[in-house]
Amino acid sequence: MSAIEIMHPHMDSGFKNCDDMSLDKAVEAGIIGRSLELPDLVAIWDHMLMYYLMWLEGHTIVQTFFCCLHLHELQKYVSPMPLFGAFVDAFLVVCRLARKSVIGAGVFDDEDFLPNLFNVDLEASVYSSSPSEVEERITQECKKLEASQAGVAAASRLHFISAYMTSLIQLETGTRGTSEELASCPGLVELMRKNKVTASPDALRCFDPSINRKLLVPGPPHEVHPLEDQNVVLDHWVSHLEELRLCGSLFDKPMSELIKGAVTYKDESNVLSRSVAQLCVQEPGFLRKLMLEALSQFEFPLEALEHCKATETLLERCESLMAHLLRLGHANRARRFRRLAHVFADFNVLQHEAYQLDEDLKETFGANLKYTRPCWMWIMEQCLQTMLNKLFLGFELDLYDVSEFQMIYWYADYLYGLRVYNLNELYVAKEQACNDKKKKGRNPSTRNAGPQGRRAANPPRCFLLLEAMQNTVRGLFRLLAFCTREEILKLPPMAAEGLAQRFVLRFRCFEHFRLPHLPSFRDFQQSSASAQAPVKNRVVLEAAQSSFSEANQALEKIAAVKGSTAADDVSPESIKALKRVIVANQLAASQLHQRLLGGTTSSLTVATTHHKHLVSVQVVAGS
């Protein structure tokens, strides 16, 4: 059989031409017509809004909202119903704006979004394609609706699609902040939830994907199952609207949050929210402003732009890499995980150039330089953050086996330790510079000659959270190492044998960046051996509990810090999530300690119950 014969539509096992829907069949069967009752109309609108979200989740346009039979002949089956026409015009404007934003941002993969229209005319309209005229028509139609339950339900949906359309227009033009229309959308969603209507059983028969089957590539039958629960659909809309609202606040966020993806509300954002965010950060001059603000936090003298020629060269190269990281931050998690493996060689080149620029700054500014390594420290901090982001993405993608958890947390402990050490040195230098201003008689040349190991007296909240994270991952490593040694955590024999290969797989990409010490699998084995040494078992558990206690103390210090800036502030949600992880693992360590003293056996579960990246160990009751 030839390839042409294989690709023929009739060779598709799921292709039954006689069963496919057509407009003639639909009219003959009474599925579509030129009039609809208001409750049926509302039910169709709700289904279109549901399919719109599924389109943004990667399904084709012809298997989602364009399986609505009415949309295939707008003038014949939609135009006679003014309410339906007003809604469809706004809906099509929304679809055009969404597709334009997604394609313009270019952060989508095939699993995110399929831009192919399959010959669908998305530029069509019932009455008008002008957003202002569409909005005016919706306002007129809403005034005609009666004050019945069905009328209120229809009006709420018309107001919602109009406000959502206007919000997308404003986001596309780069309007900063949250517009009034976008702010009103969540309230309209709740109004839609409150005003539900009971449609006829046959109202949704007008959605039939088989009418578009001939447009798809021949292959196994692929069906898109609609969401039946209206509350679930509205919850998805609430999340989507919150993500769009976050896009308006991107201009006030630091670079570290933007690189991690700052439009995540609950789960991974859909492709439209991430695309709008990417278009926002592509504003000319925005990235350079972000970089200079971040560098100023590391005591980089902005006067260097005028006095050091090498500064502009380094900034241009940094800007190229940071633009790439921002784009990855708005890609889906799988793509981000894959692409982050290739950025560390660029970071390594930049750290050498940054070190040389710091030497030039010393010669230019001399004793007036508040910190001796601003550029190198900033590059180092950005790279360490990227390494941790890549490691923790594996938990979100469920890539790691339980046997790898202690290895991942061991490596994360080292990376967090480097960040804590470097940033502590920076904050000590800042405090010394502040003291120099108060003590005018002191020689400023001794500014960076403080004693080694000195701790910053008043570190910012973000530094305290960093310490809490380091102590938490260290406690998890110790706790999991103990459970592995005592065989409380049941692991298959092959898992231990393949751990060396897993180590290379997980951390090989980090070898492209020169760290002060590159951790090896032998280092991990030695650390695990010390945690599993033949000493009293309770010593390891006590060490884990001590780490969790230190993490808890760091969180308490965060609560005691008065006043904070946008640069060093941390979200209350991150503190609460970390607190839950600490409490859960402290409880598990305490229960294991009691059972150890009692000589009873234990079994446990390990899962990311309270945090996306940090596991919680739970001792199984009755074990």
C-alpha positions as CSV (number, residue, x, y, z in Angstrom):
1,M,0.0,0.0,0.0
2,S,1.4,3.4,-1.0
3,A,1.9,6.3,1.4
4,I,-0.8,8.3,-0.5
5,E,-3.3,5.5,0.1
6,I,-2.4,5.2,3.8
7,M,-3.0,9.0,4.2
8,H,-6.3,9.0,2.4
9,P,-9.1,10.0,4.7
10,H,-11.0,6.7,4.0
11,M,-8.1,4.8,5.5
12,D,-8.7,6.4,8.9
13,S,-10.3,3.8,11.2
14,G,-12.3,6.5,12.9
15,F,-13.6,8.1,9.7
16,K,-17.2,7.4,8.9
17,N,-18.4,9.8,6.3
18,C,-22.0,8.7,6.6
19,D,-22.1,9.6,10.3
20,D,-20.5,13.0,10.0
21,M,-22.7,16.0,10.7
22,S,-23.5,18.6,8.1
23,L,-25.6,21.8,8.2
24,D,-28.2,20.2,6.0
25,K,-28.6,17.3,8.3
26,A,-28.7,19.6,11.3
27,V,-31.5,21.7,9.8
28,E,-33.4,18.6,8.8
29,A,-33.1,17.1,12.3
30,G,-34.1,20.4,13.9
31,I,-30.8,20.8,15.7
32,I,-30.2,24.3,14.5
33,G,-32.7,27.0,13.4
34,R,-33.2,30.7,13.2
35,S,-34.6,31.2,16.7
36,L,-33.7,30.0,20.2
37,E,-35.2,30.4,23.6
38,L,-33.2,32.6,26.0
39,P,-32.2,29.7,28.4
40,D,-30.9,27.7,25.4
41,L,-29.0,30.7,24.2
42,V,-27.3,31.1,27.6
43,A,-26.4,27.4,27.7
44,I,-24.8,27.7,24.2
45,W,-22.8,30.8,25.3
46,D,-21.5,29.0,28.4
47,H,-20.4,26.1,26.2
48,M,-18.6,28.4,23.8
49,L,-16.8,30.0,26.7
50,M,-15.8,26.6,28.0
51,Y,-14.5,25.6,24.6
52,Y,-12.5,28.8,24.3
53,L,-10.5,27.9,27.4
54,M,-9.9,24.4,26.0
55,W,-8.7,26.0,22.8
56,L,-6.1,27.9,24.9
57,E,-5.0,24.5,26.4
58,G,-3.8,23.1,23.1
59,H,-6.9,21.7,21.4
60,T,-7.7,22.6,17.8
61,I,-10.1,25.3,17.0
62,V,-12.3,22.9,14.9
63,Q,-12.7,20.5,17.9
64,T,-13.5,23.2,20.4
65,F,-15.7,26.3,19.9
66,F,-15.9,26.0,16.1
67,C,-17.8,22.7,16.4
68,C,-20.8,24.9,17.1
69,L,-22.9,24.5,14.0
70,H,-24.3,28.0,14.1
71,L,-20.8,29.5,13.5
72,H,-20.5,27.8,10.1
73,E,-23.2,30.1,8.6
74,L,-23.3,33.3,10.6
75,Q,-25.6,35.3,8.4
76,K,-28.1,32.5,8.0
77,Y,-28.2,31.0,11.6
78,V,-26.9,33.8,13.9
79,S,-27.8,37.1,12.3
80,P,-31.6,36.5,12.8
81,M,-31.0,36.5,16.6
82,P,-29.6,39.9,17.6
83,L,-28.6,38.7,21.1
84,F,-26.7,35.8,19.6
85,G,-25.1,38.0,17.0
86,A,-23.9,40.5,19.5
87,F,-22.3,37.8,21.6
88,V,-20.7,36.0,18.6
89,D,-19.2,39.3,17.3
90,A,-17.5,39.9,20.7
91,F,-16.4,36.3,21.0
92,L,-14.8,36.3,17.6
93,V,-12.9,39.6,18.4
94,V,-11.7,37.9,21.6
95,C,-10.5,34.9,19.6
96,R,-8.6,37.1,17.1
97,L,-6.9,39.1,19.9
98,A,-5.9,35.9,21.7
99,R,-4.5,34.3,18.7
100,K,-2.6,37.4,17.7
101,S,-1.1,37.7,21.2
102,V,0.0,34.1,21.3
103,I,1.6,34.1,17.9
104,G,3.2,37.5,18.5
105,A,4.8,36.3,21.8
106,G,6.0,33.1,20.3
107,V,6.4,31.2,23.6
108,F,4.0,28.3,22.7
109,D,4.7,24.7,21.8
110,D,2.4,22.3,20.0
111,E,1.1,21.0,23.2
112,D,0.2,24.6,24.3
113,F,-1.5,26.0,21.3
114,L,-2.3,25.1,17.7
115,P,-2.4,28.3,15.6
116,N,-3.7,26.5,12.5
117,L,-7.2,27.7,11.6
118,F,-8.1,24.8,9.3
119,N,-9.6,27.2,6.8
120,V,-11.8,28.7,9.5
121,D,-12.5,32.4,8.7
122,L,-11.8,33.9,12.1
123,E,-12.1,37.4,10.5
124,A,-15.8,36.9,9.9
125,S,-18.5,38.8,11.8
126,V,-22.2,38.9,12.2
127,Y,-22.8,42.6,12.3
128,S,-19.4,44.3,12.8
129,S,-15.8,43.4,13.6
130,S,-15.0,46.8,15.2
131,P,-14.6,46.4,19.0
132,S,-16.2,49.8,19.7
133,E,-19.3,48.9,17.5
134,V,-19.5,45.5,19.1
135,E,-19.4,47.0,22.6
136,E,-22.1,49.5,21.7
137,R,-24.4,46.8,20.2
138,I,-24.0,44.7,23.4
139,T,-25.0,47.7,25.5
140,Q,-28.1,48.2,23.4
141,E,-29.1,44.5,23.5
142,C,-28.7,44.4,27.3
143,K,-31.1,47.3,27.7
144,K,-33.8,45.3,25.8
145,L,-33.5,42.2,28.1
146,E,-36.3,41.7,30.6
147,A,-35.6,41.5,34.4
148,S,-36.2,37.8,34.5
149,Q,-33.8,35.2,35.7
150,A,-33.0,34.2,32.1
151,G,-32.6,37.9,31.2
152,V,-30.2,38.6,34.0
153,A,-28.2,35.5,33.1
154,A,-28.0,36.6,29.5
155,A,-27.0,40.2,30.5
156,S,-24.2,39.0,32.8
157,R,-22.7,36.9,30.0
158,L,-22.9,39.8,27.5
159,H,-21.3,42.2,30.0
160,F,-18.6,39.6,30.7
161,I,-17.6,39.0,27.1
162,S,-17.6,42.8,26.4
163,A,-15.4,43.5,29.5
164,Y,-13.1,40.6,28.6
165,M,-12.8,41.8,25.0
166,T,-11.9,45.4,26.2
167,S,-9.3,43.9,28.7
168,L,-7.5,42.0,26.0
169,I,-7.4,45.2,23.8
170,Q,-5.8,47.1,26.7
171,L,-3.3,44.4,27.5
172,E,-2.3,44.2,23.8
173,T,-1.6,47.9,23.8
174,G,0.7,47.6,26.8
175,T,-1.5,49.4,29.3
176,R,0.1,49.2,32.8
177,G,-1.9,48.2,35.8
178,T,-5.2,46.6,36.1
179,S,-8.0,48.1,33.9
180,E,-11.5,48.7,35.3
181,E,-12.9,46.2,32.8
182,L,-10.5,43.4,33.8
183,A,-11.1,44.2,37.5
184,S,-14.8,43.8,36.9
185,C,-14.6,40.4,35.2
186,P,-14.2,38.2,38.3
187,G,-17.4,39.8,39.7
188,L,-19.2,39.1,36.5
189,V,-18.0,35.5,36.6
190,E,-19.6,35.1,40.1
191,L,-22.8,36.7,38.7
192,M,-22.8,34.1,36.0
193,R,-22.3,31.4,38.6
194,K,-25.2,32.8,40.6
195,N,-27.6,33.2,37.6
196,K,-27.7,29.7,36.1
197,V,-30.6,28.7,33.8
198,T,-32.1,25.4,32.9
199,A,-31.9,24.8,29.2
200,S,-33.7,22.2,27.1
201,P,-32.1,18.8,26.8
202,D,-31.4,19.3,23.1
203,A,-29.9,22.8,23.5
204,L,-26.2,21.6,23.2
205,R,-26.8,19.3,20.3
206,C,-25.6,22.1,18.0
207,F,-22.0,21.3,19.2
208,D,-20.9,18.4,17.0
209,P,-17.2,18.0,16.2
210,S,-17.8,15.5,13.4
211,I,-18.7,18.4,11.1
212,N,-15.0,19.3,11.0
213,R,-13.5,15.8,10.9
214,K,-12.7,16.1,7.3
215,L,-10.4,19.1,8.1
216,L,-8.2,17.1,10.5
217,V,-5.2,15.0,9.6
218,P,-6.2,11.4,9.1
219,G,-5.3,9.2,12.0
220,P,-6.8,7.5,15.1
221,P,-10.0,9.1,16.3
222,H,-9.3,12.0,18.7
223,E,-12.1,13.4,20.8
224,V,-12.1,16.5,23.0
225,H,-14.3,15.8,26.0
226,P,-16.0,19.0,27.2
227,L,-16.2,20.0,30.8
228,E,-19.6,19.1,32.1
229,D,-19.4,20.9,35.5
230,Q,-20.2,24.6,35.1
231,N,-18.6,25.5,38.4
232,V,-15.3,23.9,37.3
233,V,-15.4,26.0,34.1
234,L,-16.0,29.2,36.0
235,D,-13.2,28.3,38.4
236,H,-10.9,28.0,35.4
237,W,-12.1,31.4,34.3
238,V,-11.3,32.9,37.7
239,S,-7.8,31.5,37.5
240,H,-7.3,32.8,33.9
241,L,-8.5,36.3,34.9
242,E,-6.2,36.4,37.9
243,E,-3.3,35.5,35.6
244,L,-4.2,38.3,33.3
245,R,-4.4,40.7,36.2
246,L,-0.9,39.7,37.2
247,C,0.3,40.6,33.8
248,G,-0.6,44.2,34.5
249,S,1.6,44.2,37.6
250,L,4.7,42.8,35.9
251,F,6.3,46.2,35.6
252,D,6.5,46.4,39.4
253,K,8.1,43.0,40.0
254,P,11.9,42.3,40.3
255,M,13.7,40.3,37.7
256,S,14.1,37.2,39.8
257,E,10.3,36.8,39.9
258,L,9.8,37.4,36.2
259,I,12.4,34.8,35.3
260,K,10.6,32.2,37.4
261,G,7.3,33.1,35.7
262,A,5.3,35.7,37.6
263,V,1.8,35.0,36.1
264,T,1.2,31.7,37.8
265,Y,-1.9,31.8,40.0
266,K,-2.7,28.2,41.1
267,D,-1.4,25.8,38.4
268,E,0.5,26.4,35.2
269,S,-0.8,29.4,33.4
270,N,-2.5,28.9,30.0
271,V,-0.7,30.1,26.9
272,L,-2.6,33.4,26.5
273,S,-1.6,34.6,30.0
274,R,2.0,33.7,29.4
275,S,2.0,35.3,26.0
276,V,0.6,38.6,27.3
277,A,3.2,38.6,30.0
278,Q,6.0,38.0,27.4
279,L,4.6,40.9,25.3
280,C,4.7,43.2,28.4
281,V,8.3,42.5,29.2
282,Q,9.3,43.0,25.6
283,E,8.6,46.7,25.9
284,P,11.7,48.7,24.7
285,G,14.0,49.7,27.6
286,F,12.1,47.6,30.2
287,L,14.7,44.9,30.5
288,R,17.6,47.3,30.7
289,K,15.8,49.1,33.5
290,L,15.2,45.8,35.3
291,M,18.9,44.9,35.0
292,L,20.2,48.3,36.3
293,E,17.7,48.1,39.2
294,A,19.0,44.6,40.0
295,L,22.6,45.6,39.7
296,S,22.1,48.6,42.0
297,Q,21.0,46.2,44.7
298,F,24.5,44.8,44.5
299,E,26.0,48.3,44.9
300,F,26.9,48.6,41.2
301,P,27.7,52.3,40.6
302,L,25.5,53.6,37.9
303,E,28.1,56.3,37.1
304,A,30.1,53.4,35.5
305,L,27.9,53.8,32.4
306,E,29.7,57.0,31.7
307,H,33.2,56.3,33.0
308,C,33.8,52.6,32.0
309,K,33.5,51.7,28.4
310,A,33.4,48.0,29.1
311,T,30.2,48.4,31.1
312,E,28.0,48.8,28.0
313,T,29.5,45.7,26.4
314,L,28.8,43.6,29.4
315,L,25.3,45.0,29.8
316,E,24.5,44.2,26.1
317,R,25.6,40.6,26.6
318,C,23.7,40.3,29.8
319,E,20.6,41.7,28.3
320,S,20.6,39.1,25.5
321,L,20.9,36.3,28.1
322,M,18.3,37.8,30.4
323,A,15.8,38.3,27.5
324,H,16.2,34.6,26.7
325,L,15.6,33.7,30.4
326,L,12.5,35.8,30.5
327,R,11.2,34.1,27.3
328,L,11.8,30.7,28.9
329,G,10.1,32.0,32.1
330,H,6.9,32.4,30.0
331,A,7.2,29.1,28.2
332,N,5.6,25.9,29.5
333,R,7.4,24.1,32.3
334,A,8.6,21.2,30.1
335,R,10.1,23.5,27.5
336,R,11.7,25.6,30.3
337,F,13.2,22.5,31.9
338,R,14.8,21.4,28.6
339,R,16.1,24.8,27.5
340,L,17.5,25.9,30.9
341,A,20.2,23.1,30.5
342,H,21.8,25.2,27.7
343,V,22.3,28.6,29.4
344,F,25.0,27.8,31.9
345,A,27.8,28.0,29.4
346,D,26.7,31.6,28.6
347,F,26.6,32.3,32.4
348,N,30.2,31.0,32.7
349,V,31.4,33.4,30.0
350,L,29.6,36.3,31.6
351,Q,31.1,35.6,35.0
352,H,34.6,36.0,33.6
353,E,33.7,39.2,31.9
354,A,32.0,40.5,35.0
355,Y,35.1,39.8,37.1
356,Q,37.2,41.8,34.7
357,L,34.7,44.7,34.8
358,D,34.9,44.6,38.6
359,E,38.6,45.1,38.4
360,D,38.1,48.1,36.1
361,L,35.6,49.5,38.5
362,K,38.1,49.2,41.4
363,E,40.7,51.2,39.3
364,T,38.1,53.8,38.3
365,F,36.2,54.4,41.6
366,G,38.8,53.2,44.1
367,A,37.7,53.7,47.7
368,N,34.3,55.1,46.5
369,L,33.3,51.6,45.4
370,K,30.9,50.4,48.1
371,Y,31.3,46.7,47.2
372,T,34.3,45.3,45.4
373,R,32.5,42.6,43.3
374,P,29.1,43.9,42.2
375,C,29.0,42.5,38.6
376,W,30.5,39.1,39.4
377,M,28.2,38.7,42.4
378,W,25.1,39.6,40.4
379,I,26.0,37.1,37.6
380,M,26.7,34.4,40.2
381,E,23.4,35.0,41.9
382,Q,21.4,34.9,38.7
383,C,23.1,31.6,37.7
384,L,22.5,30.0,41.1
385,Q,18.9,31.0,41.0
386,T,18.6,29.5,37.5
387,M,20.2,26.2,38.7
388,L,17.7,26.0,41.6
389,N,14.8,26.8,39.3
390,K,15.8,24.0,36.9
391,L,16.2,21.5,39.8
392,F,12.8,22.3,41.3
393,L,11.0,22.2,38.0
394,G,11.6,18.5,38.0
395,F,9.3,18.2,41.0
396,E,6.5,20.2,39.2
397,L,7.0,17.9,36.1
398,D,7.1,14.8,38.3
399,L,10.4,13.7,36.8
400,Y,12.2,12.5,39.9
401,D,12.0,9.1,41.5
402,V,11.7,8.9,45.3
403,S,15.2,7.5,45.4
404,E,16.5,10.8,43.9
405,F,14.9,13.1,46.4
406,Q,17.8,13.1,48.9
407,M,20.3,13.6,46.1
408,I,18.3,16.6,44.7
409,Y,18.0,18.2,48.2
410,W,21.7,17.6,48.9
411,Y,22.7,19.5,45.8
412,A,20.1,22.2,46.5
413,D,21.6,22.6,50.0
414,Y,25.0,23.4,48.4
415,L,23.5,25.9,45.9
416,Y,21.5,27.6,48.7
417,G,24.7,27.7,50.8
418,L,26.6,29.5,48.1
419,R,23.8,32.1,47.8
420,V,23.6,32.6,51.5
421,Y,27.4,33.0,51.8
422,N,27.6,35.5,48.9
423,L,24.6,37.6,49.8
424,N,25.7,37.7,53.5
425,E,29.0,39.1,52.3
426,L,27.1,41.7,50.3
427,Y,24.9,42.8,53.2
428,V,27.8,43.0,55.5
429,A,29.5,45.4,53.0
430,K,26.4,47.5,52.8
431,E,26.2,47.8,56.6
432,Q,29.9,48.8,56.7
433,A,29.3,51.4,54.1
434,C,26.4,52.8,56.2
435,N,28.5,52.8,59.3
436,D,31.2,54.7,57.4
437,K,28.8,57.5,56.7
438,K,28.0,57.7,60.4
439,K,31.6,57.6,61.4
440,K,33.2,60.2,59.2
441,G,36.6,59.8,60.7
442,R,37.0,56.2,59.7
443,N,39.2,55.3,56.8
444,P,36.8,54.1,54.0
445,S,39.6,51.9,52.5
446,T,38.8,49.4,55.2
447,R,35.2,49.1,54.2
448,N,35.5,45.5,52.8
449,A,38.1,44.4,55.3
450,G,35.6,43.0,57.8
451,P,36.3,39.8,59.7
452,Q,35.6,36.6,57.8
453,G,32.4,34.8,58.9
454,R,30.7,37.9,60.1
455,R,26.9,37.9,59.8
456,A,24.8,40.8,58.6
457,A,23.1,42.4,61.6
458,N,19.9,43.3,59.8
459,P,19.5,41.1,56.7
460,P,16.4,41.7,54.5
461,R,13.4,39.3,54.5
462,C,14.4,37.6,51.3
463,F,17.7,36.6,52.8
464,L,16.0,35.1,55.9
465,L,13.7,33.2,53.6
466,L,16.8,31.9,51.7
467,E,18.2,30.7,55.0
468,A,15.0,29.0,55.9
469,M,14.9,27.2,52.5
470,Q,18.5,26.1,53.0
471,N,17.8,24.6,56.4
472,T,14.7,23.0,55.1
473,V,16.3,21.2,52.2
474,R,19.2,20.2,54.6
475,G,16.7,18.7,57.0
476,L,15.0,16.8,54.2
477,F,18.3,15.4,53.0
478,R,19.1,14.1,56.5
479,L,15.6,12.8,57.2
480,L,15.4,10.9,53.8
481,A,18.9,9.6,54.3
482,F,17.9,8.2,57.7
483,C,14.8,6.6,56.3
484,T,16.8,5.1,53.4
485,R,19.4,3.6,55.8
486,E,16.8,2.1,58.1
487,E,14.8,0.8,55.1
488,I,11.7,2.6,56.3
489,L,11.6,4.2,52.8
490,K,11.1,1.2,50.6
491,L,13.2,1.5,47.4
492,P,13.7,-1.0,44.7
493,P,17.3,-2.4,44.5
494,M,17.7,-1.1,40.9
495,A,17.1,2.4,42.1
496,A,20.3,2.5,44.3
497,E,22.3,0.8,41.6
498,G,21.3,3.4,39.0
499,L,21.8,6.5,41.3
500,A,25.2,7.3,39.8
501,Q,23.8,7.5,36.3
502,R,20.9,9.6,37.6
503,F,23.4,12.0,39.3
504,V,25.1,12.6,35.9
505,L,21.7,13.0,34.2
506,R,20.4,15.6,36.7
507,F,23.5,17.7,37.2
508,R,25.6,17.3,34.1
509,C,24.5,20.7,32.6
510,F,25.8,22.5,35.7
511,E,29.3,21.5,34.8
512,H,29.4,24.2,32.2
513,F,29.5,26.9,34.9
514,R,32.5,27.1,37.1
515,L,31.4,26.9,40.7
516,P,33.7,27.3,43.7
517,H,33.5,23.5,44.0
518,L,31.7,21.2,41.6
519,P,29.9,18.6,43.6
520,S,30.5,15.0,42.4
521,F,28.7,11.8,43.0
522,R,31.5,10.8,45.3
523,D,30.8,13.9,47.5
524,F,27.2,12.9,47.6
525,Q,28.1,9.3,48.7
526,Q,30.4,10.7,51.4
527,S,27.6,13.0,52.7
528,S,25.1,10.1,52.6
529,A,27.6,7.8,54.4
530,S,28.1,10.3,57.2
531,A,24.3,10.7,57.6
532,Q,24.1,6.9,57.6
533,A,27.1,6.2,59.7
534,P,26.9,3.4,62.3
535,V,26.2,5.7,65.2
536,K,23.2,6.0,67.3
537,N,20.2,6.4,65.0
538,R,18.7,9.2,66.9
539,V,21.7,11.4,66.1
540,V,20.7,11.7,62.5
541,L,17.0,12.4,63.4
542,E,18.1,15.0,65.9
543,A,20.2,16.7,63.2
544,A,17.2,16.8,60.9
545,Q,15.0,18.2,63.6
546,S,17.7,20.8,64.3
547,S,17.7,21.9,60.7
548,F,13.9,22.2,60.7
549,S,14.1,24.2,63.9
550,E,16.6,26.6,62.4
551,A,14.4,27.0,59.4
552,N,11.4,27.8,61.7
553,Q,13.5,30.4,63.6
554,A,14.3,32.1,60.3
555,L,10.6,32.3,59.5
556,E,10.0,33.8,62.9
557,K,12.6,36.4,62.2
558,I,10.9,37.3,58.9
559,A,7.7,38.1,60.8
560,A,9.7,40.3,63.2
561,V,11.2,42.4,60.4
562,K,9.5,45.8,60.3
563,G,9.2,47.5,56.9
564,S,10.2,46.1,53.6
565,T,10.8,47.2,50.1
566,A,9.5,45.6,46.8
567,A,13.1,44.3,46.2
568,D,13.4,42.3,49.4
569,D,9.7,41.5,50.1
570,V,8.5,37.9,50.1
571,S,4.9,36.7,49.6
572,P,2.9,35.5,52.7
573,E,1.9,32.4,50.6
574,S,5.5,31.2,50.3
575,I,6.1,31.6,54.0
576,K,2.9,29.7,54.9
577,A,3.7,26.9,52.4
578,L,7.3,26.5,53.8
579,K,5.9,26.6,57.4
580,R,3.5,23.7,56.6
581,V,6.4,21.7,55.2
582,I,8.5,22.3,58.3
583,V,5.8,21.4,60.7
584,A,4.9,18.2,58.8
585,N,8.5,17.0,58.7
586,Q,9.1,17.9,62.3
587,L,6.1,15.8,63.2
588,A,7.4,12.9,61.1
589,A,10.8,13.1,62.6
590,S,9.3,13.1,66.1
591,Q,7.1,10.1,65.4
592,L,10.1,8.2,63.9
593,H,12.1,9.0,67.0
594,Q,9.4,7.7,69.3
595,R,9.1,4.5,67.3
596,L,12.9,4.1,67.3
597,L,12.9,4.3,71.1
598,G,10.0,1.9,71.3
599,G,11.6,-0.6,68.8
600,T,8.6,-0.6,66.5
601,T,8.7,-0.6,62.8
602,S,7.4,2.2,60.6
603,S,6.3,2.9,57.1
604,L,5.8,6.3,55.5
605,T,4.8,8.2,52.4
606,V,6.8,11.0,50.7
607,A,4.9,13.5,48.6
608,T,4.8,17.2,47.7
609,T,1.7,17.7,49.7
610,H,2.2,21.2,51.1
611,H,4.8,22.7,48.7
612,K,5.5,22.4,44.9
613,H,9.2,21.6,45.5
614,L,9.6,20.4,49.1
615,V,8.3,17.0,50.1
616,S,6.5,16.2,53.3
617,V,7.2,12.9,55.0
618,Q,4.2,11.3,56.7
619,V,4.4,8.3,59.0
620,V,1.6,5.9,58.1
621,A,-0.8,5.3,61.0
622,G,-0.9,1.8,62.3
623,S,2.4,0.8,60.7
